[in-house]
Amino acid sequence: ETGVTQSPTHLIKTRGQQVTLRCSSQSGHNTVSWYQQALGQGPQFIFQYYREEENGRGNFPPRFSGLQFPNYSSELNVNALELDDSALYLCASSRLTGTGVADTQYFGPGTRLTVL
Amino acid sequence: AQKITQTQPGMFVQEKEAVTLDCTYDTSDQSYGLFWYKQPSSGEMIFLIYQGSYDEQNATEGRYSLNFQKARKSANLVISASQLGDSAMYFCAMREGGSGANSKLTFGKGITLSVRP
């Protein structure tokens, strides 16, 4: 096990609702990245947080937003849910050193979101 | 152009035999990293092996080795002595940029590996 935890495991929402997914990073890690994995596809990068600020964003609309807390845990918020938001949401933690070198990302078990 | 290409259809291997999973990549960066992850049906993405663009030796981690051919832009995963528990999806991923860049990973579409007893 990686030490990265995510909650909840599964979630069912209806179109238009809002959802918050949570991630606790591995001890010693200061960076959290979020990915969306649609069925049968590879994960797609949503955004990354480092020192509580967004540090890079993929091609996702503003209704996808996030937070990182002082203990390096993170939340992913999705507003105005659409049917296409149904996917496995993966959180990964890693360590970014003072010189900006990024270590390997370790993933949590994921949250499976179904939008009806 | 796709940054990571995994084109093999579902792969099958006999238990205890070796198997190679193909990955080609496309980048103009000089500094980049290549990763392989395993995803069982449970969904968790499990890190297997890493190869840096400046590493001269091919990476090895237990039964996993990475056949890195920089000029051909390929980073194939070799699994030796396959086990039934190796049955899963396998993803190749790339991190571009040197220090200071965000460490986002770009993934391929994955390859399904089935190990036969």
Interface residues (C-beta under 8 A of the other chain):
Chain A: T2 T31 S33 Y35 G40 Q41 G42 P43 Q44 F45 Q48 Y50 N55 G56 G58 L88 L90 A92 S94 L96 T99 G100 V101 A102 D103 T104 Q105 Y106 F107 G108 P109 G110 R112
Chain B: I4 F35 Y37 S42 G43 E44 M45 I46 F47 Y50 F91 A93 R95 G98 S99 G100 A101 N102 S103 K104 L105 T106 F107 G108 K109 G110
